[in-house]
Amino acid sequence: MGGTAWCTMPGGCPINDEATCSSKGRTWCPPMSGSSMGWCSMAGYSCTGGTTTTNTTTQTTTQPTTTTNTTTQTTTQTTTTAAPAATPAATSYYTATNSADCITRGGEWCPAMNGGNAWCGTIGTCPITDKTTCESKGRSWCTSTFGGGGCTTAGYDCSGNFKGLPATTTQTQQQTTTDTAKTTTEAVKTTTPTQTFTWPQTKSECDQYSAKWCGGDTSGYCTMPQRNCFVPAKPGFMTCWDGNMVSYTSVCATMPTTEIACGQAGKFWCNYNVLQNGTAQSGGFCSAELCSPAPPTGKMTCPDGRTFAASLTECPHKTPKSFTCIDGAVVTDMSACSVVKKDEVSLCLEAKGTWCADKSGSSKGFCAINNMTCSVKPEPKEMDIAKREAEKKVIEFKKQQTEKESQMTDRDRFKEREVSEAAQQRGLQQMKSGIKNLEKNIKGRKAQIEKMQKNKVVVDEKIVGLINSALELVTKVLNAASYDDARDSMEQLPDYFEELNEVFPKLEHLSRLPAVVKSLNKQVARSAKSLKAAQTLAKRQKLSPELVDGAQTALDAARASLKTLGENASSIEDIEDFVQTEVVDKLEAVDDAAETVNALGNLRKHTTQLEAKVRMIQKKMVAAQKAGADVSDDETALAKLKAAVTDLKALAKQKLTADRVSEVRELIETAMEAVDDLEENLNIDAPGNFQKEINNSLQQGGTDFKELQVTDLEKLIVRAFNTSFKRSVTRNFAFQ
């Protein structure tokens, strides 16, 4: 259908042709007045929204008696009645994989059709393709207006009205006589019932069990409070997973696939735990309705949608209200009142009412009770006449409309088809005009990518494929000869636009890489030079090789990361983080190690430089304090720095021996750390030129990839659809 696929309940996917609908065991509903196409009901539902779930009860009695012969009698009785709702336990036949398993679970084994596989369905729903077999099963054969016909679900007529399911009784008797046995065995009686669950059948019974009644007072079905009443989709429309109805030419909203996304969409995340073909499966799905808890094995979910019970009678229910019949009997349901043949006038007087006779002189009248007067009720004759006349006018008008539609000539239909084709051509031109601007935007993005590739930036093939596929779809729209061809391509474009918009930020980073790599290569050369000088000094001063070994490892790692950045940057998820942690930080570690070795080799000079930094920091702290800033933390860090400088100054007057190297190194690193913290807190020194250069290269320059406007594309699709299919229908309802 175009757009994004979605997950829905079994038997809920939209089907728009009669053959496929019937092959899935669902009911094909005939076209409504004014419509040119039928529609497929959801599995388990009729065309009017009623359910077709069945309950099955099977009882087997075996009674062998042996004297001089053996007699075995088996009686099996199956009664099928309609039940408006079923619990998971009652629909376990969905998991049956063969005929025997299907029948055991209370289902009907449906033969394979059209090269597909056989399946287990609800009793009375298997597709039948010939009239004789259909009627032999007690089902109705309906002739299609398009030719051919189809078999309804058991219990329903061709208009989708429920007419009741036939009871099927099968008795099998088998008798075997053997004259050789001479022993006597006591009779054994075994009863093996198949577990069944009943459901409220009337509105009053539904209310009694705290459930929701869908339909009118006399017809409908009972469902759980958290469930929405089923509303059949209009002709040409389909019902999405979120309950919304959209045209078959439109796209349903995408179903969230995670619990967080489902909650953000304002829906409900339902977890499930089922046994499928002997394998335990669990997971979750997003639902527009509150989740119904799955009942334990052997129990049903009660109509209140919250509790479980072994039968309906064990479910929580309200104390039934009592009603008093006209004959004085007290009942819990008015339908239980017995029909009495007593004179209505006598019954009225016994109820202390006043009998009001019909002014027309007929024997009709009504009983006025609770101080009512006879003038309250309008004269039945005049009221009935007006009602009958109005009904006649409506029936006559509908008859005329039907005859007018049936008498439409081929020429009329041809004219209507011409109008439809002209409208679709206008919609096609509208799409082609609107897509030209979008084509320019896509071609512009492709040119930007090609420029990056010329600058030796490696772009992921998936991104290149996305941009090429989007352009191919645009070309198909521009070259389309019909609205349908263009629409198929147009409806795929929003998905490509959204995917491209997601990768554009990464493309911007990739476009800035040449400048970033150039700066990093320069810094690698500087750091390598500093490290080499430090290694020479350490060797001359006979310092431990460990002082520079770690720095050499960090330098090698930075070079390897820089190579990855230049050759395979598209595979890096976060380029900025990769540059900072894998290259910049490692080069800073190399520079710190080189500085430490230089300080050890020239300790007196290094101490003098630290004393100068202490004086500068003190001046900045005084200025900050006068400005009202809190410098208490800075004072602590400054005291730490002064102590380290004092110790280093004393050690600088002595000869550096091997056993003092670690102590001096620790003091140098402590002092350097304190200086870095103070300079950062007091804004004395911004990041070095190298860090500034890298930050600017990562955040500025390069190519700006602007987002493709998905909203504009979707509006264009809707406008073209309205132009192609909008109809102006005028109906005049008048009584002659």
C-alpha positions in Angstrom: 0.0 0.0 0.0 3.0 2.3 0.2 4.4 3.8 3.4 5.5 2.0 6.5 4.3 -1.5 7.4 2.9 -2.0 10.9 2.0 -4.7 13.4 -1.6 -5.3 14.4 -3.8 -7.9 16.0 -4.3 -11.2 14.1 -6.9 -10.7 11.4 -6.7 -6.9 11.5 -4.6 -6.2 8.3 -6.6 -4.4 5.6 -7.6 -6.4 2.5 -9.2 -4.7 -0.5 -10.2 -7.7 -2.7 -12.8 -10.3 -2.1 -10.7 -13.4 -3.0 -7.9 -12.6 -0.5 -10.5 -11.6 2.2 -12.3 -14.9 1.8 -9.1 -17.0 1.8 -8.2 -15.5 5.2 -11.6 -16.7 6.7 -12.9 -13.1 6.9 -16.2 -11.7 5.7 -16.4 -9.7 2.4 -19.0 -7.0 2.9 -21.0 -5.9 -0.2 -20.8 -2.3 -1.4 -22.8 0.3 0.4 -25.1 2.7 -1.3 -23.1 5.3 -3.3 -19.9 3.2 -3.1 -18.2 1.3 -5.9 -16.3 -1.1 -3.8 -16.8 -3.5 -0.9 -14.6 -4.0 2.1 -13.2 -6.8 4.3 -14.2 -7.1 7.9 -11.8 -7.9 10.7 -11.3 -11.5 11.7 -14.1 -12.6 14.0 -16.4 -9.7 13.1 -19.4 -9.3 10.7 -20.1 -6.4 8.4 -22.2 -4.7 11.1 -19.5 -4.9 13.7 -20.8 -8.0 15.6 -18.4 -10.7 16.5 -18.5 -14.3 15.2 -16.5 -16.1 17.9 -17.8 -19.6 18.8 -17.8 -21.7 21.9 -17.8 -25.4 21.6 -18.7 -28.1 24.1 -17.9 -31.7 23.6 -18.9 -34.6 25.9 -18.0 -38.2 25.4 -19.5 -41.0 27.3 -18.1 -44.6 27.1 -19.9 -47.4 28.8 -18.6 -51.0 28.2 -20.4 -54.0 29.7 -19.0 -57.5 29.3 -20.8 -60.7 30.1 -20.9 -63.3 27.3 -20.4 -60.4 24.8 -18.9 -56.9 24.8 -20.8 -53.7 23.9 -19.2 -50.3 23.4 -21.2 -47.2 22.8 -19.8 -43.7 22.2 -21.9 -40.6 21.9 -20.4 -37.3 20.9 -22.5 -34.1 20.9 -21.2 -30.8 19.7 -23.3 -27.6 20.1 -22.1 -24.4 18.6 -23.5 -21.0 19.9 -22.5 -17.5 19.1 -20.3 -15.7 21.7 -19.6 -12.0 21.2 -16.2 -12.0 22.8 -13.4 -14.6 23.4 -10.5 -14.7 25.8 -7.0 -15.9 24.8 -7.8 -19.3 26.3 -10.8 -19.6 24.0 -8.9 -18.8 20.8 -5.9 -21.2 21.2 -6.8 -22.8 17.9 -4.7 -20.0 16.3 -1.6 -22.0 17.2 -2.8 -25.4 15.8 -0.5 -26.8 13.1 -2.5 -29.8 11.8 -6.1 -31.0 11.4 -6.2 -33.1 14.6 -4.7 -30.4 16.8 -7.1 -27.9 15.3 -10.2 -29.9 16.0 -9.0 -30.7 19.5 -8.7 -27.0 20.2 -12.2 -26.3 19.0 -11.3 -24.9 15.5 -12.0 -25.9 11.9 -9.2 -27.0 9.6 -9.3 -24.8 6.5 -7.7 -26.4 3.3 -4.9 -24.7 1.4 -5.9 -22.3 -1.4 -4.0 -20.5 -4.1 -0.8 -22.2 -3.4 -0.8 -21.2 0.2 -0.8 -23.3 3.4 -3.7 -24.8 5.3 -4.6 -23.2 8.6 -6.8 -23.6 11.7 -9.7 -21.0 11.8 -12.8 -20.3 13.8 -15.6 -22.8 13.1 -17.7 -21.6 10.2 -15.2 -19.2 8.7 -13.2 -21.3 6.2 -13.5 -20.0 2.7 -15.8 -21.9 0.3 -15.7 -21.2 -3.4 -18.8 -23.0 -4.7 -22.5 -22.5 -3.9 -23.4 -26.2 -3.3 -20.7 -26.8 -0.6 -21.5 -23.4 1.0 -25.2 -24.1 1.4 -24.5 -27.7 2.6 -22.6 -26.2 5.5 -25.7 -24.1 6.5 -24.0 -20.8 5.2 -25.3 -18.2 2.8 -24.1 -17.9 -0.8 -24.0 -14.3 -1.9 -23.7 -13.1 -5.5 -21.2 -10.3 -6.1 -22.1 -7.2 -8.2 -18.8 -7.8 -10.0 -19.7 -11.3 -11.0 -19.2 -14.6 -9.2 -20.0 -14.9 -5.5 -18.8 -15.8 -2.1 -19.8 -17.7 1.0 -20.6 -15.8 4.2 -19.3 -16.7 7.7 -21.6 -19.2 9.4 -24.5 -17.5 11.1 -24.6 -14.3 8.9 -26.6 -13.4 5.8 -25.4 -11.5 2.7 -26.2 -8.2 4.4 -23.9 -8.9 7.3 -26.8 -9.5 9.7 -26.5 -12.2 12.4 -29.2 -14.8 12.0 -28.0 -17.5 14.5 -25.7 -20.5 14.1 -27.2 -24.0 13.4 -26.6 -26.6 16.0 -24.7 -29.7 14.8 -25.2 -33.0 16.5 -23.0 -36.0 15.5 -23.7 -39.3 17.0 -21.5 -42.3 16.4 -22.4 -45.7 17.6 -20.1 -48.7 17.4 -21.1 -52.1 18.7 -18.9 -55.1 18.8 -20.1 -58.5 20.0 -17.8 -61.2 21.2 -19.1 -64.6 22.4 -15.8 -65.9 23.8 -15.5 -63.7 26.9 -17.0 -65.1 30.1 -16.0 -62.4 32.6 -18.1 -59.6 33.9 -16.8 -56.0 34.1 -18.5 -53.2 36.0 -19.7 -50.3 33.8 -17.3 -47.4 33.6 -18.4 -43.9 32.8 -16.0 -41.3 31.6 -16.8 -37.7 30.8 -14.1 -35.5 29.0 -15.5 -32.0 28.5 -13.6 -29.5 26.4 -13.2 -26.3 28.4 -15.5 -23.5 27.3 -16.2 -20.0 28.4 -19.5 -18.1 28.1 -20.0 -14.4 27.8 -22.8 -11.9 28.5 -25.3 -11.9 25.7 -27.7 -9.0 26.6 -27.2 -5.4 27.6 -28.5 -5.9 31.1 -26.2 -8.9 31.6 -23.3 -6.9 30.3 -24.0 -4.1 32.7 -24.3 -6.6 35.5 -20.7 -7.7 34.9 -19.4 -4.1 34.8 -18.5 -4.4 31.1 -19.3 -2.2 28.1 -22.2 -2.8 25.7 -21.6 -1.9 22.1 -24.7 -1.4 20.0 -28.4 -0.7 20.7 -30.7 -2.0 23.4 -31.9 -5.0 21.3 -28.7 -5.9 19.4 -25.0 -5.5 20.0 -22.3 -7.2 21.9 -20.5 -7.0 25.2 -16.8 -6.1 25.5 -14.3 -5.1 28.2 -14.4 -1.5 29.6 -10.9 -0.7 28.2 -11.9 -1.8 24.7 -13.3 0.5 22.0 -16.5 -0.6 20.3 -15.7 -1.9 16.8 -16.5 0.6 14.0 -16.3 -0.9 10.5 -14.1 1.1 8.1 -16.0 3.0 5.5 -15.7 1.8 1.9 -12.3 2.7 0.5 -10.9 3.2 4.0 -8.9 1.1 6.3 -8.5 1.1 10.1 -5.0 1.6 11.4 -3.4 0.1 14.5 -4.1 3.3 16.4 -7.8 3.2 15.6 -7.8 6.0 13.1 -9.3 5.4 9.7 -7.4 6.5 6.6 -7.9 6.1 2.9 -6.3 3.1 1.2 -4.2 5.6 -0.8 -2.9 7.1 2.4 -0.4 5.8 5.0 -1.0 4.8 8.6 1.0 6.4 11.3 4.1 4.3 12.1 3.7 2.0 15.2 6.3 2.8 17.9 8.6 -0.2 18.4 9.9 0.7 21.9 8.1 1.3 25.2 9.5 4.8 25.5 8.4 5.8 22.0 5.0 4.3 22.6 4.6 6.3 25.8 5.7 9.5 24.1 3.0 8.9 21.4 0.4 8.7 24.2 -0.4 5.0 23.7 -0.1 1.9 25.8 2.8 -0.6 25.8 1.5 -4.2 26.2 3.8 -7.1 27.2 2.9 -10.6 26.2 4.1 -14.1 27.1 2.7 -16.9 24.9 3.5 -20.5 23.9 3.8 -20.7 20.1 4.4 -24.2 18.6 5.8 -25.4 21.8 8.2 -22.5 22.2 7.8 -19.8 24.8 7.8 -16.3 23.2 7.6 -12.9 24.9 7.8 -9.3 23.9 5.6 -6.3 23.7 3.7 -4.1 21.3 2.2 -0.6 21.2 -1.6 -0.4 21.5 -4.2 2.4 21.2 -6.2 0.7 24.0 -5.4 -0.2 27.5 -3.7 -3.6 27.7 -5.8 -6.6 28.7 -4.1 -9.0 31.1 -3.6 -12.6 29.7 -5.5 -15.1 31.9 -3.7 -18.1 33.4 -4.2 -21.5 31.9 -7.7 -22.8 32.5 -9.2 -19.5 33.3 -10.8 -16.6 31.4 -10.5 -12.9 31.6 -13.7 -11.6 33.1 -15.9 -9.0 31.3 -14.6 -6.3 33.8 -11.1 -6.7 32.1 -9.3 -7.0 35.4 -10.0 -10.4 37.0 -9.7 -14.0 36.0 -12.2 -16.8 36.8 -12.9 -20.4 35.8 -16.3 -19.5 34.4 -18.5 -16.4 33.8 -20.6 -17.1 36.9 -17.5 -16.8 39.1 -16.7 -13.3 37.7 -17.5 -10.3 39.9 -20.9 -8.9 39.2 -23.4 -6.4 40.6 -26.5 -7.3 42.5 -29.1 -7.5 39.8 -31.9 -4.9 40.0 -35.5 -6.1 40.3 -38.4 -5.2 38.0 -42.1 -5.6 38.6 -44.1 -6.9 35.7 -47.6 -5.7 34.9 -48.9 -8.9 36.4 -47.1 -8.3 39.7 -44.2 -10.7 39.2 -40.7 -9.5 40.3 -37.9 -10.3 37.8 -34.3 -9.2 37.3 -34.8 -8.7 33.5 -37.9 -7.1 32.0 -37.6 -9.7 29.1 -38.5 -12.4 31.7 -42.0 -11.0 32.2 -44.5 -13.5 31.2 -47.1 -12.7 28.5 -50.5 -12.3 30.1 -53.8 -12.4 28.3 -55.7 -10.5 31.0 -57.8 -7.6 30.0 -55.5 -4.5 29.7 -58.2 -2.2 31.2 -58.5 -4.5 34.3 -54.7 -4.6 34.7 -54.6 -0.8 34.5 -57.2 -0.4 37.1 -55.5 -3.0 39.4 -52.3 -0.9 39.1 -54.4 2.2 40.3 -54.1 3.8 36.9 -56.6 5.5 34.6 -57.4 3.9 31.3 -57.4 6.4 28.4 -59.5 5.4 25.4 -58.6 6.2 21.8 -60.7 9.2 20.6 -60.9 7.6 17.1 -63.3 5.1 18.6 -61.1 2.0 18.2 -60.4 -0.4 21.0 -56.8 0.9 21.4 -55.8 3.1 24.4 -53.2 3.5 27.1 -52.8 3.4 30.8 -52.1 6.6 32.7 -50.3 6.1 36.0 -48.5 8.2 38.6 -51.1 11.1 38.3 -50.8 11.3 34.5 -53.8 12.6 32.5 -55.1 11.3 29.3 -54.3 14.6 27.5 -50.6 13.9 27.9 -50.5 11.3 25.1 -51.2 12.5 21.5 -54.0 11.0 19.6 -52.5 7.7 18.3 -54.4 7.8 15.0 -53.1 11.2 13.9 -49.6 10.3 15.1 -49.5 6.9 13.4 -50.8 8.3 10.1 -48.1 11.1 10.0 -45.4 8.5 10.9 -46.5 6.1 8.2 -46.7 8.8 5.5 -43.2 10.0 6.4 -41.9 6.5 6.2 -43.5 6.0 2.8 -41.9 9.1 1.4 -38.4 8.0 2.6 -38.9 4.5 1.2 -40.2 5.8 -2.1 -37.2 8.2 -2.4 -34.7 5.5 -1.7 -36.4 3.3 -4.3 -36.2 6.0 -6.9 -32.5 6.6 -6.1 -31.8 2.9 -6.5 -33.6 2.7 -9.8 -31.8 5.8 -11.1 -28.4 4.2 -10.3 -29.4 0.9 -11.9 -30.6 2.7 -15.0 -27.4 4.6 -15.5 -26.3 4.1 -19.2 -22.9 3.2 -20.4 -22.6 6.7 -21.8 -23.2 8.1 -18.3 -20.6 5.9 -16.8 -18.2 6.8 -19.6 -18.8 10.5 -18.8 -18.1 9.9 -15.1 -14.9 8.0 -16.0 -13.9 10.9 -18.2 -14.4 13.3 -15.4 -12.4 11.1 -13.0 -9.5 10.7 -15.5 -9.4 14.5 -16.1 -9.2 15.1 -12.3 -6.4 12.6 -12.0 -4.5 14.3 -14.8 -4.8 17.6 -12.9 -3.5 15.9 -9.8 -0.6 14.4 -11.8 0.4 17.8 -13.2 0.2 19.2 -9.7 2.6 16.6 -8.4 5.0 17.2 -11.3 5.1 21.0 -10.7 5.6 20.7 -7.0 8.3 18.0 -7.3 10.6 20.2 -9.5 11.7 22.4 -6.6 12.4 19.3 -4.4 14.4 17.9 -7.3 16.7 21.0 -7.2 17.2 20.6 -3.5 18.2 16.9 -3.8 20.5 17.5 -6.8 22.2 20.3 -4.7 22.8 17.8 -1.9 24.3 15.3 -4.3 26.6 17.9 -5.7 27.8 18.7 -2.2 28.6 15.1 -1.6 30.5 14.7 -4.9 32.6 17.8 -4.0 33.5 16.2 -0.6 34.6 13.0 -2.5 36.8 15.1 -4.7 38.5 16.4 -1.5 39.3 12.8 -0.6 36.5 12.6 2.0 35.2 9.0 2.2 31.3 9.1 2.2 29.4 6.0 3.3 28.0 4.1 0.3 24.6 3.9 2.1 24.3 7.7 2.1 25.2 7.9 -1.6 22.6 5.1 -2.3 19.9 7.1 -0.4 20.5 10.3 -2.4 20.5 8.3 -5.7 17.4 6.4 -4.9 15.5 9.6 -3.9 16.5 11.1 -7.3 15.3 8.0 -9.1 11.9 8.3 -7.5 11.7 12.0 -8.4 12.6 11.1 -12.0 9.8 8.5 -12.1 7.3 11.1 -10.9 8.3 13.5 -13.6 8.1 10.8 -16.3 4.9 9.2 -15.0 2.0 8.9 -17.5 -0.7 8.3 -14.8 -1.6 9.6 -11.4 -1.3 6.1 -9.9 2.3 5.6 -11.2 3.4 9.0 -9.8 1.6 8.5 -6.5 3.4 5.2 -5.8 6.8 6.9 -6.2 5.7 10.1 -4.3 4.5 8.1 -1.2 8.0 6.5 -0.9 9.8 9.8 -0.9 9.0 11.0 2.7 10.9 7.9 4.1 14.0 8.8 2.0 13.8 12.4 3.0 13.7 11.6 6.7 16.7 9.2 6.4 18.7 11.8 4.6 17.9 14.5 7.1 19.2 12.1 9.8 22.6 11.8 8.1 23.1 15.4 7.0 24.7 16.5 10.4 27.3 13.8 10.0 27.9 14.9 6.4 28.6 18.4 7.7 31.3 17.1 10.0 32.8 15.0 7.2 33.0 18.1 5.0 35.1 19.8 7.7 37.5 17.0 8.0 40.2 18.1 5.5 40.9 21.3 7.6 40.8 19.3 10.9 43.2 16.6 9.6 45.6 19.2 8.3 45.8 20.9 11.8 46.2 17.5 13.5 49.0 16.5 11.2 50.9 19.7 12.1 50.4 19.1 15.8 51.5 15.5 15.5 54.8 16.7 13.9 55.3 19.3 16.7 54.6 16.7 19.5 56.9 14.1 17.9 59.7 16.7 17.8 59.2 17.7 21.5 59.2 14.0 22.5 62.4 13.3 20.6 64.1 16.1 22.3 62.8 14.9 25.7 64.1 11.4 24.9 67.5 12.7 24.2 67.6 14.8 27.4 66.4 11.8 29.5 69.2 9.7 28.0 71.8 12.4 28.7 70.6 12.9 32.3 70.3 9.2 32.8 66.6 9.5 33.7 64.3 6.4 33.7 63.1 5.4 30.2 59.6 5.0 31.7 59.3 8.8 31.7 58.9 8.8 27.9 57.8 5.2 27.1 54.1 6.0 27.8 54.4 9.2 25.7 55.7 7.2 22.7 52.7 4.8 23.0 50.3 7.7 23.1 51.9 9.3 20.0 51.6 6.1 18.1 47.9 5.7 19.0 47.2 9.3 17.9 48.8 8.6 14.5 46.7 5.5 14.1 43.5 7.3 15.0 44.4 10.1 12.6 44.8 7.6 9.8 41.3 6.1 10.6 39.9 9.6 10.5 41.2 10.2 7.1 40.3 6.9 5.5 37.1 5.7 7.2 35.5 8.7 9.0 32.0 7.7 7.8 32.1 4.7 10.1 32.8 6.9 13.2 29.5 7.6 15.0 30.6 10.8 16.8 33.5 12.5 14.9 34.0 15.4 17.4 34.3 13.0 20.4 36.7 10.8 18.4 39.0 13.7 17.5 39.1 14.9 21.1 39.6 11.6 22.9 41.6 9.6 20.4 43.9 12.3 18.9 43.9 15.6 20.8 44.0 14.2 24.4 46.8 11.7 23.4 48.9 14.5 21.9 48.4 16.6 25.0 49.7 13.6 27.1 52.8 13.5 24.8 53.4 17.2 25.4 53.0 16.9 29.2 55.5 14.1 29.3 58.0 16.0 27.3 57.5 19.1 29.5 58.0 16.9 32.6 61.3 15.6 31.3 62.5 19.1 30.3 61.6 20.3 33.8 63.6 17.5 35.4 66.6 18.3 33.2 66.3 22.1 33.8 64.7 22.1 37.3 66.1 25.6 38.3 64.8 27.2 35.1 61.4 25.5 35.5 61.1 26.7 39.2 61.8 30.3 38.1 59.0 30.0 35.5 56.6 28.6 38.2 57.3 31.5 40.5 56.4 34.0 37.8 53.1 32.2 37.3 52.4 32.4 41.0 52.8 36.2 41.0 50.5 36.6 38.0 47.8 34.3 39.5 47.9 36.3 42.8 47.2 39.6 40.9 44.3 38.0 39.1 42.8 36.7 42.4 43.0 40.2 44.0 41.2 41.7 41.0 38.5 39.0 41.0 38.0 39.4 44.8 37.5 43.2 44.4 34.9 42.4 41.7 32.9 40.4 44.2 33.9 36.9 43.0 34.3 34.0 45.4 38.0 32.9 45.3 38.0 30.5 48.3 38.6 27.5 46.1 41.3 29.3 44.2 43.1 30.2 47.4 43.3 26.5 48.3 44.8 25.7 44.9 47.2 28.6 45.2 48.5 27.4 48.5 49.0 23.9 47.0 51.0 25.5 44.1 53.2 27.6 46.5 54.0 24.5 48.6 55.1 22.6 45.5 57.2 25.5 44.2 59.0 25.9 47.6 59.9 22.2 47.6 61.1 22.3 44.0 63.2 25.4 44.7 65.0 23.5 47.5 65.5 20.4 45.4 66.9 22.5 42.5 69.9 23.4 44.7 70.8 19.8 45.0 72.1 17.3 42.5 69.3 15.2 41.0 69.9 11.5 41.9 68.0 8.5 40.6 66.3 8.0 44.0 64.9 11.6 44.0 63.6 11.5 40.4 60.1 10.2 41.3 59.7 12.8 44.1 60.7 15.7 41.8 58.4 14.4 39.1 55.5 14.2 41.4 56.0 17.8 42.6 56.3 19.0 39.0 53.1 17.3 38.0 51.3 18.7 41.1 52.4 22.2 40.3 51.4 21.9 36.6 48.0 20.6 37.5 47.4 23.5 40.0 48.4 26.0 37.4 46.0 24.6 34.8 43.1 24.7 37.3 43.8 28.3 38.4 44.2 29.6 34.9 40.9 28.0 33.9 39.0 29.3 36.9 40.4 32.8 36.6 40.1 32.9 32.8 43.8 33.8 32.7 44.6 31.6 29.7 42.1 30.4 27.0 42.8 27.0 25.4 46.1 26.9 23.5 46.2 27.8 19.8 46.1 24.2 18.9 42.9 23.5 20.8 41.3 26.7 19.5 42.2 25.7 15.9 40.7 22.2 16.3 37.5 23.5 17.9 37.0 26.1 15.1 37.7 23.5 12.4 35.1 21.1 13.9 32.3 23.6 14.4 32.7 26.0 11.5 33.4 26.0 7.8 32.8 23.0 5.6 29.4 22.5 3.8 26.0 23.4 5.2 23.5 20.6 4.5 20.0 22.0 4.9 17.2 19.6 5.8 14.8 18.4 3.1 11.3 19.6 3.8 9.3 16.4 4.5 6.2 18.5 5.5 6.1 20.3 2.2 6.3 16.9 0.4 3.4 15.4 2.4 1.3 18.5 1.8 1.9 18.1 -2.0 0.8 14.5 -1.9 -2.4 15.4 0.0 -3.2 18.3 -2.4 -2.7 16.1 -5.4 -4.9 13.4 -4.0 -7.7 15.9 -3.2 -7.5 17.2 -6.7 -7.7 13.7 -8.2 -10.5 12.2 -6.1 -12.6 15.0 -4.5 -16.2 14.6 -5.5 -19.2 17.0 -5.3 -22.3 15.1 -4.5 -25.7 16.8 -4.1 -28.7 15.0 -2.8 -32.2 16.5 -2.6 -34.5 15.0 -0.1 -38.0 16.3 -0.7 -41.4 14.8 -0.2 -43.9 15.1 -3.0 
